[in-house]
Structure formats: C-alpha cells, structure tokens
C-alpha cells in the first residue's frame, strides 16, 4: 500500500513528537505509535480513500492515547481503618446498585452485553467491535443505544434523576 507508506513517512516523526508530549515516556509513545500504524494498516486499500491522511492519523493517535489512559487508571486500595461513611449514603448506593442489577436483567441480551463488557468490565469499544465482528462505528452506535435504553429504564424503574451534568443525583428504588 504505497499511499499508506507515503503518508506514514510524511507524518511519523510529527506523530511521535505529539505522542511523547501526551504520554509518560518515549517507550510508551513508541508503542502507541505502532498501534496507530497497525490501525492504519488494517484499513487496507481503504486507507488510500482517506481524503486527509494526516488528520485521520492524528484522530487515531488521539483515540489511542485516550484508550491508553483509560486502561492505565490505577485503583487505590483504601486502608482497613478508614472511618465508615454515613449509613444512609451506603444504603443508597447499595439500593441503586441492586436496582441497576435488576434493570440490566430487563434489557435485551445485546444491550446488556454492550453495557456489561464496555462500561462494567472496561473493554475498549475497539475490542468489543472486534469481538462481535462489527465495524468500530457500528459498535459505538450499539453501545450508545444500549446506554440510552439503560438510562430510560433506570429513570422509569428506579425513578433516577440526573443533575445538569448527567450525574445521578437522586432516585427512588423500586420495591
């Protein structure tokens, strides 16, 4: 694919510099650069149809950095002697979690799988698309539709109310 190689040689150094600025070290930047190249390579002859190869490569690089940052989020273990929070808050979270479990069970298998894999298990949308044999845009659409239906079901079944930022602010659990 000469068009890919021409674009890659024209933009590789610039992409590497951009990646180094956005991740913790040069080795990681090099790994991510390789991921970007592999994604471009997977486009096959379709890469030659891309109107602005530089913009496409940067978009893929940006998404690759975002996925990398999500994967490397660290969980912090809390000390055992941490004082307990208010009982009402704990009960509210437990109640919402149990409502979420019920509502997930009411969704279609397709919606439940999308939510479980991507939102609860942390699978990347790209891996989810690959797992199901879907295009990335197709998988993203499926996940967004599943989230929309979950939100509607939570609103109806648990009377969840969202604040202006889209965060859960209150709810009435279904009995």
Backbone as ProteinMPNN parsed JSONL, in Angstrom:
{"seq_chain_A": "XXXXXXXXXXXXXXXXXXXXXXXXXXXXXXXXXXXXXXXXXXXXXXXXXXXXXXXXXXXXXXXXXXXXXXXXXXXXXXXXXXXXXXXXXXXXXXXXXXXXXXXXXXXXXXXXXXXXXXXXXXXXXXXXXXXXXXXXXXXXXXXXXXXXXXXXXXXXXXXXXXXXXXXXXXXXXXX", "coords_chain_A": {"N_chain_A": [[0.841, -1.182, 0.0], [1.233, 1.672, -1.163], [0.229, 4.279, -0.704], [-0.299, 4.39, 2.047], [2.283, 4.057, 3.1], [3.56, 6.332, 2.095], [2.101, 8.374, 3.382], [2.653, 7.65, 6.018], [5.467, 7.928, 6.228], [5.584, 10.657, 5.844], [4.375, 11.705, 8.115], [5.12, 10.36, 10.442], [7.278, 11.136, 12.232], [6.305, 13.555, 13.24], [3.917, 12.665, 14.464], [5.038, 10.971, 16.422], [6.356, 12.846, 18.056], [4.129, 14.271, 18.983], [2.809, 12.267, 20.407], [4.715, 11.703, 22.405], [4.552, 14.027, 23.91], [2.095, 13.653, 25.074], [2.001, 11.319, 26.589], [3.501, 9.303, 29.231], [6.192, 8.453, 28.744], [8.912, 7.869, 26.372], [9.05, 5.242, 25.426], [6.456, 4.254, 25.779], [5.149, 6.021, 24.092], [6.252, 5.201, 21.667], [5.192, 2.604, 21.515], [2.462, 3.22, 21.303], [2.52, 4.621, 18.925], [3.129, 2.569, 17.195], [0.754, 1.123, 17.473], [-1.015, 2.918, 16.251], [-0.04, 2.826, 13.633], [-0.625, 0.14, 13.033], [-3.408, 0.205, 13.112], [-3.879, 1.858, 10.958], [-2.829, 0.262, 8.967], [-4.643, -1.843, 9.034], [-6.73, -0.733, 7.693], [-6.357, -1.321, 5.107], [-6.686, -1.215, 1.587], [-8.516, 0.765, 1.773], [-7.391, 2.86, 3.134], [-6.212, 4.451, 1.24], [-8.327, 5.871, 0.267], [-8.869, 7.809, 2.08], [-9.321, 11.186, 2.617], [-7.848, 13.214, 3.999], [-5.093, 12.204, 5.161], [-3.297, 12.869, 7.232], [-4.903, 14.159, 9.171], [-6.589, 12.022, 9.767], [-4.753, 10.165, 10.841], [-3.933, 11.59, 13.121], [-6.343, 11.716, 14.524], [-6.776, 9.02, 15.078], [-4.477, 8.594, 16.631], [-5.024, 10.289, 18.814], [-7.336, 9.033, 19.861], [-6.189, 6.593, 20.509], [-4.382, 7.319, 22.526], [-6.254, 8.179, 24.43], [-7.61, 5.735, 24.957], [-5.434, 4.337, 26.029], [-4.908, 5.839, 28.367], [-7.245, 5.374, 29.783], [-7.035, 2.621, 30.238], [-4.824, 2.498, 31.928], [-5.57, 3.607, 34.285], [-5.284, 3.787, 37.736], [-6.262, 1.887, 40.534], [-6.858, 2.69, 43.825], [-6.076, 1.23, 46.852], [-7.977, 1.306, 49.739], [-7.318, 2.112, 53.139], [-7.749, -0.284, 55.808], [-8.612, 0.76, 58.202], [-10.168, 2.934, 57.661], [-12.561, 5.389, 58.407], [-16.035, 4.641, 58.555], [-18.507, 5.694, 56.192], [-21.511, 7.691, 56.077], [-24.385, 5.876, 57.05], [-26.785, 6.119, 55.598], [-25.944, 6.986, 53.082], [-24.464, 4.783, 52.215], [-26.459, 2.837, 52.16], [-28.051, 3.956, 50.156], [-26.39, 3.796, 47.893], [-26.033, 1.008, 47.761], [-28.672, 0.272, 47.319], [-29.199, 1.517, 44.85], [-27.354, 0.121, 43.305], [-28.439, -2.438, 43.423], [-30.814, -1.956, 42.114], [-29.82, -1.292, 39.602], [-28.759, -3.762, 38.847], [-31.122, -5.264, 38.62], [-32.41, -3.813, 36.551], [-30.582, -4.104, 34.45], [-31.001, -6.785, 33.938], [-33.453, -6.632, 32.711], [-32.99, -5.58, 30.248], [-32.387, -6.11, 26.701], [-30.533, -8.978, 25.512], [-28.448, -8.157, 23.844], [-28.14, -5.389, 24.486], [-27.551, -5.6, 27.225], [-25.15, -7.035, 27.125], [-23.469, -5.192, 25.794], [-23.37, -3.039, 27.645], [-22.373, -4.375, 29.923], [-19.861, -5.436, 29.045], [-18.412, -3.129, 28.052], [-18.872, -0.914, 29.81], [-18.985, -1.888, 32.456], [-17.045, -3.931, 32.646], [-14.892, -2.75, 31.448], [-13.951, -3.109, 28.832], [-12.486, -2.049, 25.788], [-14.049, -0.069, 23.225], [-13.17, -0.662, 20.713], [-12.118, -3.27, 21.006], [-14.482, -4.544, 21.686], [-15.939, -4.227, 19.318], [-14.364, -5.776, 17.61], [-14.648, -8.277, 18.856], [-17.325, -8.853, 18.336], [-17.372, -8.788, 15.631], [-18.006, -6.415, 14.353], [-18.043, -3.185, 12.729], [-16.08, -0.426, 13.96], [-17.544, 2.067, 14.185], [-20.122, 0.955, 14.097], [-20.183, -0.609, 16.428], [-19.836, 1.403, 18.358], [-22.215, 2.829, 18.01], [-24.056, 0.871, 18.772], [-23.404, 0.568, 21.483], [-23.944, 3.153, 22.463], [-26.719, 3.302, 21.978], [-27.554, 1.257, 23.691], [-26.812, 2.343, 26.166], [-28.523, 4.532, 26.231], [-31.026, 3.268, 26.338], [-30.708, 1.939, 28.78], [-30.499, 4.128, 30.518], [-33.073, 5.22, 30.201], [-34.611, 3.11, 31.201], [-33.669, 2.985, 33.842], [-34.54, 5.473, 34.716], [-37.292, 5.127, 34.566], [-37.826, 2.722, 36.074], [-36.428, 2.98, 38.512], [-36.785, 5.523, 39.176], [-34.75, 7.381, 38.706], [-33.02, 10.442, 38.845], [-31.264, 12.823, 36.993], [-28.598, 15.171, 37.377], [-27.722, 18.498, 36.088], [-25.248, 17.905, 34.908], [-25.479, 15.347, 34.092], [-25.132, 13.403, 35.993], [-26.103, 10.976, 38.442], [-28.4, 12.127, 40.731], [-30.448, 11.658, 42.48], [-32.807, 9.107, 43.474], [-35.6, 6.827, 43.529], [-35.904, 3.789, 44.837], [-37.222, 0.843, 43.284], [-39.627, -1.31, 44.553]], "CA_chain_A": [[0.0, 0.0, 0.0], [2.14, 2.825, -1.239], [-0.348, 5.511, -0.134], [-0.089, 4.333, 3.494], [3.7, 4.276, 3.392], [3.857, 7.747, 1.817], [1.524, 9.156, 4.485], [3.352, 7.315, 7.252], [6.784, 8.574, 6.214], [5.397, 12.106, 5.928], [3.818, 12.158, 9.396], [5.557, 9.537, 11.57], [8.083, 11.901, 13.19], [5.396, 14.523, 13.863], [3.043, 11.899, 15.357], [5.839, 10.516, 17.559], [6.526, 14.005, 18.93], [2.837, 14.564, 19.618], [2.555, 11.212, 21.39], [5.639, 11.878, 23.532], [4.022, 15.112, 24.741], [0.83, 13.287, 25.7], [2.1, 10.143, 27.457], [4.523, 9.43, 30.268], [7.58, 8.214, 28.343], [9.14, 7.624, 24.949], [8.753, 3.845, 25.102], [5.004, 4.169, 25.634], [4.817, 6.752, 22.865], [6.617, 4.335, 20.541], [4.191, 1.531, 21.467], [1.214, 3.785, 20.793], [2.766, 4.931, 17.513], [2.993, 1.293, 16.494], [-0.684, 0.831, 17.442], [-1.609, 3.786, 15.223], [0.348, 2.27, 12.336], [-1.379, -1.1, 12.824], [-4.79, 0.584, 12.793], [-3.853, 2.356, 9.578], [-2.581, -0.903, 8.123], [-5.895, -2.608, 8.979], [-7.647, -0.093, 6.748], [-6.106, -1.918, 3.8], [-6.752, -0.279, 0.461], [-9.392, 1.869, 2.173], [-6.585, 3.99, 3.595], [-5.952, 5.31, 0.076], [-9.521, 6.684, 0.028], [-8.959, 8.85, 3.11], [-9.015, 12.474, 1.991], [-6.786, 13.887, 4.74], [-4.428, 11.142, 5.923], [-2.701, 13.439, 8.441], [-5.985, 14.345, 10.144], [-7.039, 10.696, 10.166], [-3.727, 9.601, 11.718], [-3.986, 12.29, 14.407], [-7.558, 11.306, 15.233], [-6.495, 7.679, 15.59], [-3.494, 8.756, 17.711], [-5.725, 10.864, 19.971], [-8.176, 7.979, 20.43], [-5.29, 5.584, 21.076], [-3.919, 7.871, 23.807], [-7.404, 8.137, 25.342], [-7.778, 4.343, 25.378], [-4.282, 4.009, 26.885], [-5.099, 6.485, 29.672], [-8.323, 4.659, 30.474], [-6.54, 1.31, 30.668], [-3.8, 2.58, 32.973], [-6.097, 4.168, 35.532], [-4.923, 2.957, 38.878], [-7.196, 1.818, 41.639], [-6.155, 2.888, 45.086], [-6.629, 0.463, 47.958], [-8.257, 2.119, 50.915], [-6.871, 1.454, 54.375], [-8.793, -1.002, 56.537], [-9.091, 1.541, 59.34], [-10.862, 4.126, 57.176], [-13.859, 5.507, 59.072], [-17.191, 4.361, 57.702], [-19.307, 6.849, 55.796], [-22.849, 7.693, 56.644], [-25.144, 4.682, 56.705], [-27.776, 6.431, 54.572], [-25.265, 7.034, 51.787], [-24.126, 3.405, 51.858], [-27.715, 2.186, 51.788], [-28.494, 4.499, 48.87], [-25.541, 3.212, 46.847], [-26.388, -0.408, 47.659], [-30.001, 0.189, 46.728], [-29.073, 1.845, 43.426], [-26.643, -0.993, 42.67], [-29.375, -3.546, 43.258], [-31.753, -1.538, 41.068], [-29.087, -1.411, 38.34], [-28.694, -5.185, 38.529], [-32.46, -5.65, 38.139], [-32.681, -3.161, 35.267], [-29.745, -4.774, 33.443], [-31.684, -8.032, 33.61], [-34.63, -6.338, 31.892], [-32.559, -5.157, 28.916], [-32.154, -7.193, 25.744], [-29.207, -9.589, 25.66], [-27.491, -7.318, 23.109], [-27.881, -4.185, 25.278], [-26.898, -5.993, 28.476], [-23.772, -7.398, 26.797], [-22.724, -3.964, 25.485], [-23.158, -2.312, 28.905], [-21.523, -5.178, 30.801], [-18.487, -5.521, 28.538], [-17.708, -1.848, 27.883], [-18.99, 0.009, 30.936], [-18.722, -2.519, 33.746], [-15.804, -4.708, 32.6], [-13.813, -1.902, 30.948], [-13.456, -3.475, 27.5], [-12.493, -0.904, 24.871], [-15.044, -0.194, 22.17], [-12.498, -1.32, 19.587], [-12.093, -4.708, 21.295], [-15.87, -5.006, 21.622], [-16.271, -4.322, 17.895], [-13.637, -6.935, 17.088], [-15.247, -9.479, 19.441], [-18.607, -9.129, 17.689], [-17.245, -8.713, 14.181], [-18.66, -5.187, 13.902], [-17.171, -2.037, 12.488], [-15.987, 0.39, 15.168], [-18.717, 2.94, 14.291], [-21.297, 0.136, 14.411], [-20.115, -0.965, 17.845], [-20.076, 2.623, 19.14], [-23.653, 3.107, 17.937], [-24.748, -0.137, 19.581], [-23.147, 0.881, 22.891], [-24.681, 4.377, 22.795], [-28.149, 2.963, 22.052], [-27.746, 0.472, 24.916], [-26.748, 3.287, 27.292], [-29.743, 5.344, 26.204], [-32.126, 2.434, 26.837], [-30.463, 1.72, 30.207], [-30.859, 5.374, 31.196], [-34.54, 5.321, 30.203], [-35.138, 2.081, 32.1], [-33.364, 3.413, 35.211], [-35.427, 6.597, 35.024], [-38.642, 4.6, 34.764], [-37.928, 1.697, 37.111], [-35.852, 3.397, 39.795], [-37.055, 6.957, 39.276], [-33.455, 8.058, 38.779], [-32.991, 11.811, 38.342], [-29.904, 13.253, 36.687], [-28.334, 16.598, 37.533], [-27.39, 19.112, 34.791], [-24.04, 17.31, 34.337], [-25.761, 13.972, 33.709], [-24.792, 12.502, 37.092], [-27.252, 10.588, 39.26], [-28.474, 12.956, 41.939], [-31.378, 11.046, 43.415], [-33.651, 8.073, 42.892], [-36.495, 6.123, 44.432], [-35.785, 2.392, 44.429], [-38.439, 0.078, 43.029], [-39.747, -2.41, 45.525]], "C_chain_A": [[0.884, 1.242, 0.0], [1.543, 4.087, -0.619], [-0.172, 5.545, 1.385], [1.367, 4.653, 3.824], [4.106, 5.728, 3.138], [3.352, 8.612, 2.972], [2.296, 8.899, 5.78], [4.716, 7.998, 7.316], [6.664, 10.089, 6.355], [5.032, 12.559, 7.342], [4.327, 11.4, 10.619], [6.31, 10.34, 12.629], [7.195, 12.881, 13.965], [4.458, 13.82, 14.856], [3.801, 11.435, 16.602], [6.028, 11.662, 18.557], [5.253, 14.344, 19.682], [2.545, 13.538, 20.707], [3.457, 11.361, 22.612], [5.137, 12.974, 24.467], [2.8, 14.679, 25.549], [0.869, 12.026, 26.563], [3.34, 10.259, 28.329], [5.955, 9.22, 29.807], [7.679, 7.867, 26.862], [8.806, 6.191, 24.551], [7.251, 3.651, 24.902], [4.566, 4.868, 24.359], [5.125, 5.898, 21.64], [5.618, 3.188, 20.396], [2.882, 2.037, 20.872], [1.347, 4.149, 19.317], [2.621, 3.664, 16.671], [1.518, 0.892, 16.405], [-1.383, 1.646, 16.361], [-1.288, 3.231, 13.839], [-0.451, 1.007, 12.036], [-2.835, -0.799, 12.48], [-4.882, 1.112, 11.371], [-3.68, 1.192, 8.611], [-3.847, -1.743, 7.966], [-6.921, -1.99, 8.032], [-7.49, -0.676, 5.347], [-6.124, -0.862, 2.714], [-7.656, 0.918, 0.774], [-8.621, 3.079, 2.66], [-6.343, 4.97, 2.453], [-7.135, 6.229, -0.228], [-9.677, 7.812, 1.042], [-8.474, 10.164, 2.512], [-7.838, 13.16, 2.673], [-6.12, 12.867, 5.67], [-3.846, 11.667, 7.233], [-3.76, 13.594, 9.531], [-6.469, 12.996, 10.665], [-6.043, 10.081, 11.141], [-3.74, 10.274, 13.093], [-5.228, 11.9, 15.201], [-7.356, 9.921, 15.843], [-5.496, 7.756, 16.748], [-4.164, 9.294, 18.975], [-6.594, 9.8, 20.655], [-7.332, 6.886, 21.086], [-4.743, 6.05, 22.425], [-5.047, 7.815, 24.836], [-7.621, 6.722, 25.858], [-6.654, 3.915, 26.325], [-4.478, 4.588, 28.29], [-6.2, 5.783, 30.464], [-7.822, 3.335, 31.031], [-5.567, 1.418, 31.837], [-4.287, 3.254, 34.251], [-5.772, 3.227, 36.677], [-6.021, 3.022, 39.932], [-6.381, 1.924, 42.92], [-6.851, 2.064, 46.153], [-6.819, 1.39, 49.145], [-7.786, 1.377, 52.155], [-8.05, 0.808, 55.101], [-9.386, -0.176, 57.665], [-9.782, 2.837, 58.917], [-12.226, 4.217, 57.852], [-14.997, 5.292, 58.075], [-17.933, 5.651, 57.391], [-20.677, 6.767, 56.438], [-23.625, 6.488, 56.147], [-26.15, 4.948, 55.597], [-27.141, 6.439, 53.186], [-24.928, 5.628, 51.309], [-25.378, 2.663, 51.42], [-28.209, 2.668, 50.43], [-27.69, 3.893, 47.724], [-25.884, 1.742, 46.659], [-27.736, -0.59, 46.979], [-29.962, 0.492, 45.231], [-28.364, 0.717, 42.686], [-27.58, -2.169, 42.448], [-30.417, -3.217, 42.196], [-31.088, -1.679, 39.7], [-29.02, -2.868, 37.904], [-30.027, -5.673, 37.976], [-32.719, -5.1, 36.748], [-31.83, -3.775, 34.159], [-30.392, -6.077, 32.995], [-32.898, -7.833, 32.724], [-34.263, -5.902, 30.476], [-32.432, -6.366, 27.996], [-30.752, -7.754, 25.973], [-28.132, -8.719, 25.019], [-27.12, -6.073, 23.922], [-27.116, -4.526, 26.557], [-25.426, -6.338, 28.227], [-22.926, -6.152, 26.537], [-22.383, -3.201, 26.765], [-22.166, -3.069, 29.794], [-20.074, -5.17, 30.334], [-17.77, -4.172, 28.589], [-17.747, -0.958, 29.125], [-18.64, -0.632, 32.28], [-17.396, -3.283, 33.765], [-14.636, -3.937, 32.007], [-13.234, -2.291, 29.599], [-13.506, -2.243, 26.6], [-13.538, -1.149, 23.786], [-14.443, -0.884, 20.952], [-12.46, -2.834, 19.797], [-13.495, -5.302, 21.221], [-16.297, -5.187, 20.166], [-15.622, -5.563, 17.295], [-14.283, -8.231, 17.575], [-16.531, -9.864, 18.711], [-18.536, -9.107, 16.169], [-17.955, -7.507, 13.591], [-17.612, -4.156, 13.514], [-17.129, -1.228, 13.78], [-17.166, 1.357, 15.274], [-19.994, 2.165, 14.633], [-21.337, -0.238, 15.88], [-20.399, 0.25, 18.721], [-21.559, 2.969, 19.151], [-24.429, 2.145, 18.821], [-24.602, 0.191, 21.066], [-23.935, 2.123, 23.306], [-26.182, 4.109, 22.903], [-28.445, 2.174, 23.326], [-27.725, 1.382, 26.142], [-28.017, 4.127, 27.37], [-30.92, 4.539, 26.752], [-31.952, 2.131, 28.325], [-30.882, 2.952, 31.001], [-32.382, 5.508, 31.298], [-35.142, 4.319, 31.183], [-34.856, 2.428, 33.559], [-34.286, 4.548, 35.64], [-36.827, 6.093, 35.345], [-38.717, 3.686, 35.988], [-37.457, 2.161, 38.478], [-36.094, 4.87, 40.071], [-35.76, 7.733, 39.504], [-33.596, 9.448, 38.183], [-31.534, 12.202, 38.139], [-29.765, 14.749, 36.911], [-27.949, 17.184, 36.172], [-26.136, 18.536, 34.126], [-24.245, 15.855, 33.923], [-25.402, 12.951, 34.769], [-26.06, 12.174, 37.879], [-27.267, 11.462, 40.503], [-29.436, 12.353, 42.953], [-32.207, 9.989, 42.687], [-34.54, 7.494, 43.975], [-36.447, 4.658, 44.012], [-37.139, 1.727, 44.259], [-38.481, -1.061, 44.028], [-40.353, -3.624, 44.89]], "O_chain_A": [[1.227, 1.779, 1.053], [2.284, 4.894, -0.058], [0.076, 6.608, 1.954], [1.643, 5.438, 4.731], [4.909, 6.288, 3.885], [4.074, 9.471, 3.479], [2.559, 9.826, 6.545], [5.077, 8.578, 8.34], [7.546, 10.732, 6.924], [5.35, 13.684, 7.727], [3.989, 11.773, 11.743], [6.0, 10.228, 13.815], [7.317, 13.019, 15.182], [4.231, 14.32, 15.958], [3.27, 11.498, 17.711], [5.877, 11.468, 19.763], [5.288, 14.664, 20.87], [2.091, 13.89, 21.796], [3.004, 11.163, 23.74], [5.282, 12.864, 25.684], [2.5, 15.268, 26.587], [-0.127, 11.693, 27.205], [4.129, 11.193, 28.186], [6.869, 9.763, 30.427], [6.678, 7.609, 26.194], [8.326, 5.956, 23.442], [6.825, 2.968, 23.97], [3.711, 4.365, 23.63], [4.348, 5.874, 20.685], [5.237, 2.836, 19.279], [2.268, 1.368, 20.04], [0.396, 4.002, 18.55], [2.06, 3.692, 15.576], [1.079, 0.379, 15.376], [-2.237, 1.13, 15.64], [-2.16, 3.171, 12.972], [-0.907, 0.818, 10.908], [-3.428, -1.48, 11.643], [-5.852, 0.842, 10.663], [-4.317, 1.15, 7.559], [-4.1, -2.293, 6.894], [-7.872, -2.655, 7.621], [-8.379, -0.542, 4.505], [-5.635, 0.252, 2.906], [-7.569, 1.957, 0.119], [-9.127, 4.2, 2.612], [-6.278, 6.18, 2.671], [-6.974, 7.247, -0.901], [-10.533, 8.68, 0.873], [-7.37, 10.25, 1.974], [-6.926, 13.638, 1.998], [-6.534, 12.692, 6.816], [-3.899, 10.971, 8.247], [-3.539, 13.206, 10.678], [-6.728, 12.841, 11.859], [-6.446, 9.53, 12.166], [-3.576, 9.606, 14.114], [-5.166, 11.769, 16.424], [-7.726, 9.683, 16.993], [-5.657, 7.052, 17.745], [-3.901, 8.811, 20.076], [-6.586, 9.682, 21.88], [-7.727, 6.322, 22.107], [-4.652, 5.258, 23.363], [-4.818, 7.444, 25.987], [-7.799, 6.521, 27.059], [-6.897, 3.214, 27.306], [-4.24, 3.903, 29.285], [-6.089, 5.62, 31.679], [-8.145, 2.967, 32.161], [-5.498, 0.505, 32.66], [-3.514, 3.449, 35.189], [-5.97, 2.015, 36.58], [-6.617, 4.07, 40.179], [-5.329, 1.299, 43.053], [-8.062, 2.175, 46.344], [-5.926, 2.158, 49.503], [-7.85, 0.149, 52.21], [-9.185, 1.278, 55.024], [-10.537, -0.384, 58.048], [-9.961, 3.738, 59.736], [-12.972, 3.238, 57.873], [-14.925, 5.707, 56.918], [-17.985, 6.572, 58.206], [-20.954, 5.878, 57.242], [-23.54, 6.119, 54.976], [-26.355, 4.091, 54.737], [-27.736, 5.952, 52.225], [-25.089, 5.318, 50.129], [-25.36, 1.942, 50.422], [-28.727, 1.878, 49.64], [-28.257, 3.519, 46.697], [-26.013, 1.275, 45.528], [-27.916, -1.495, 46.164], [-30.61, -0.191, 44.438], [-28.734, 0.39, 41.557], [-27.526, -2.823, 41.407], [-30.854, -4.101, 41.459], [-31.72, -2.134, 38.746], [-29.203, -3.175, 36.726], [-30.065, -6.405, 36.987], [-33.188, -5.819, 35.866], [-32.312, -3.947, 33.04], [-30.34, -6.432, 31.818], [-33.331, -8.768, 32.052], [-35.125, -5.858, 29.599], [-32.375, -7.506, 28.458], [-29.894, -7.089, 26.553], [-27.043, -8.557, 25.57], [-25.943, -5.734, 24.04], [-26.164, -3.839, 26.928], [-24.557, -5.977, 29.021], [-21.792, -6.064, 27.007], [-21.246, -2.767, 26.949], [-21.238, -2.478, 30.347], [-19.163, -4.928, 31.125], [-16.657, -4.077, 29.105], [-16.749, -0.315, 29.453], [-18.058, 0.023, 33.145], [-16.698, -3.286, 34.779], [-13.501, -4.411, 32.053], [-12.137, -1.852, 29.251], [-14.47, -1.479, 26.649], [-13.866, -2.293, 23.471], [-15.138, -1.61, 20.242], [-12.739, -3.596, 18.871], [-13.677, -6.425, 20.75], [-16.938, -6.18, 19.82], [-16.262, -6.31, 16.555], [-14.447, -9.174, 16.802], [-16.8, -11.045, 18.491], [-19.53, -9.377, 15.495], [-18.45, -7.561, 12.465], [-16.451, -4.242, 13.915], [-18.037, -1.328, 14.605], [-17.75, 1.472, 16.352], [-20.845, 2.661, 15.371], [-22.394, -0.194, 16.51], [-21.119, 0.145, 19.714], [-22.099, 3.359, 20.186], [-25.347, 2.548, 19.533], [-25.571, 0.102, 21.821], [-24.531, 2.145, 24.383], [-26.843, 4.622, 23.806], [-29.47, 2.396, 23.969], [-28.533, 1.211, 27.056], [-28.522, 4.398, 28.46], [-31.718, 5.054, 27.535], [-32.938, 2.072, 29.059], [-31.542, 2.836, 32.034], [-32.912, 5.865, 32.35], [-36.079, 4.646, 31.911], [-35.701, 2.196, 34.423], [-34.756, 4.585, 36.778], [-37.471, 6.571, 36.28], [-39.585, 3.866, 36.842], [-38.031, 1.772, 39.496], [-35.652, 5.398, 41.092], [-35.679, 8.612, 40.363], [-34.22, 9.617, 37.136], [-30.682, 11.951, 38.991], [-30.702, 15.509, 36.664], [-27.858, 16.441, 35.194], [-25.973, 18.661, 32.912], [-23.312, 15.2, 33.46], [-25.367, 11.753, 34.485], [-26.975, 12.993, 37.971], [-26.283, 11.534, 41.239], [-29.254, 12.523, 44.159], [-32.297, 9.978, 41.459], [-34.279, 7.645, 45.169], [-36.913, 4.323, 42.923], [-38.083, 2.012, 44.996], [-37.463, -1.696, 44.304], [-40.53, -4.645, 45.555]]}, "name": "protein", "num_of_chains": 1, "seq": "XXXXXXXXXXXXXXXXXXXXXXXXXXXXXXXXXXXXXXXXXXXXXXXXXXXXXXXXXXXXXXXXXXXXXXXXXXXXXXXXXXXXXXXXXXXXXXXXXXXXXXXXXXXXXXXXXXXXXXXXXXXXXXXXXXXXXXXXXXXXXXXXXXXXXXXXXXXXXXXXXXXXXXXXXXXXXXX"}
